[in-house]
Amino acid sequence: MSVNSRKGPIVDPGVCRCCGAVKKCRLLNVEYEWSGEREVYADMFVDCFGLVLSHLEGAESERLICATCVVRLRDARAFRRQVLHCEEKLLNAALHIHDYHENAIKLEVEVKQEEDSGHVNESDDDHNDGVDPMDETIGQDEEGSKGAELQLKSEEARVQLSPLEGASVDKAKTEMLDKLNSMKKKLDKMQNCDEPRRIESPPYRRPVTVDKDLHILRNAAKIVENSYVCPFVTVFSDYHCIYCKEMFLDPTLLRQHTMTHDPKTYKDVIDTKKLIQVDIDRIDCRLCDEKIDSIDILKQHITTVHGIKLYKDVNNEFIPFKLKIGSLTCVECGKNLAFFHALKKHMAEHFGTFICDVCGAHYFEERHLIFHKNSHNKTADVQMYPCTECEKTFRSKYSRNFHVSRIHKNEPAYPCNKCDEIFVSYHMRYRHKMNVHGEKRLFPCEGCDRVFDSRKTLRQHNQRTHLQLLRHECSLCDKKFYLPSALRDHMTSHTGERNFRCEFCGKNYPRAKALRVHLQSHSSEKKYKCTLCPSAYTQITNFKNHMKTKHPMPEGGEAYR
């Protein structure tokens, strides 16, 4: 809706065509008043940036600009005016210096000419009763329109001429004429010069700085190019090829796959925002047959034998790992850990540069250290970031913004590295890569013969079935459950509540899972078909009851599944 104010029309709400925000907006090609000045934002774009905007004659919604962008545009205009003002002052200063030198030279020429005429009078009139002709010349000048500055110049000229007394008049006249001619040439040269004389300043020399982060990246690239170390990236505990982002669970397959890529392209795909990780299961030199089992020995070898230059002011170019299936071992202290995520967290104790000054904990990133320091503070002292859409609070801006984009704005934040699809959750991307791109992820249980497609389901299976970690106990009976949702469903057996109603037949059920199973009976598809008779069922429970009653198995036979 457009509203007129005394300073110009306001559109609320509107979409700013400069930043895309939905705010109160103004029109680009309409004149507004601000601080006593008239301003048209489209003209300001032309003046500041030489940018001619399109669609200024179209609909009102196509030519809007928000207040934030107006402020930035005003700042740009003010900065432009400041630069032009300083440039004008610099040019005026240069012209003033040029005029000063020109006038000084003209004045000196006039003084020299007066001095020359004085010598001529002295030669023509030898009987002047002791009166100095130079004094007469000065007296004549004082009677004219000359000032104190001309008198000073004449005094200097008399001092310069004093050594010539007693010399021949011809010699003095010749020298004086030569000086006058030289001055006239300089004056003509300055008058014919189109550009004002510039004040030359010494050239700016950039201070010498050492970019250690850049040295680390260049050293890492040269080490990867000239050795068999295997660079990789990780997502949780999955290994990905750094060149094509292919996922592997077996480190051996990862190393074999990485050998198919050209290591010289590593410097083009390296991510400067993430930690550099390499597998050092094999380090040997690529340039010769030398067998090497240490990064330090490799660096010394390629610099002395092959003449490759490495920066000596940095070390620890990357975090080294020796990847294998099963338990992982730290290459620094030999500690064994079950998952790569736990190993990476442990490696921060050896290579982390962000250290807590309270307890000495090490971290790779500063944001992790800041989050950790909050654990040492009292709850009242910890700054929390509340969500403006709901009642949740977060301990960092990143977590709050991520929550808003995912939950309230439903913005996708998990891109697939093999196609252009973006998903709103990690689980949806996980399933997409398995179903569409054929990634195989199988995690067998060591306690039984079951196989799972994610580490999370394997971990839950172990805790529920083998470890019996049933932390949620019913207060009315002795039953225990692994999940709190299972306990809530169980409590309905004590209260008799049936809050889940079928919209087709009106039956009520105490649990949502029971309702979902019931809804299958209204489906036309009967997935469970009997192989011994034409009967078919939508629910597996009814199918099993049918097999037990209609087709019972003899004793010792295999039970139905």
Salt bridges, closest charged atoms under 4 A:
GLU31 OE1 - ARG38 NH1 3.90
GLU37 OE1 - ARG77 NH2 3.71
GLU37 OE1 - ARG81 NH1 3.88
GLU39 OE2 - ARG74 NH2 2.52
GLU39 OE1 - ARG77 NH2 3.49
GLU102 OE1 - HIS98 NE2 3.55
GLU102 OE2 - LYS106 NZ 3.60
GLU110 OE1 - LYS146 NZ 2.97
ASP135 OD1 - ARG158 NH1 3.04
GLU155 OE1 - ARG158 NH2 2.76
GLU195 OE1 - ARG198 NH2 3.78
GLU225 OE2 - LYS267 NZ 3.61
ASP238 OD2 - ARG441 NH1 2.83
ASP238 OD1 - ARG455 NH1 2.63
GLU246 OE1 - LYS418 NZ 3.19
ASP279 OD2 - ARG255 NH1 2.69
ASP281 OD2 - ARG255 NE 3.78
ASP284 OD2 - ARG282 NE 3.24
ASP284 OD2 - LYS291 NZ 3.75
ASP313 OD2 - HIS215 ND1 3.03
GLU317 OE2 - LYS299 NZ 3.05
GLU349 OE1 - HIS346 ND1 3.78
GLU365 OE1 - ARG367 NE 2.96
GLU439 OE2 - LYS418 NZ 3.18
GLU439 OE2 - LYS433 NZ 3.75
GLU439 OE1 - ARG441 NH2 3.06
ASP453 OD2 - ARG431 NH1 2.42
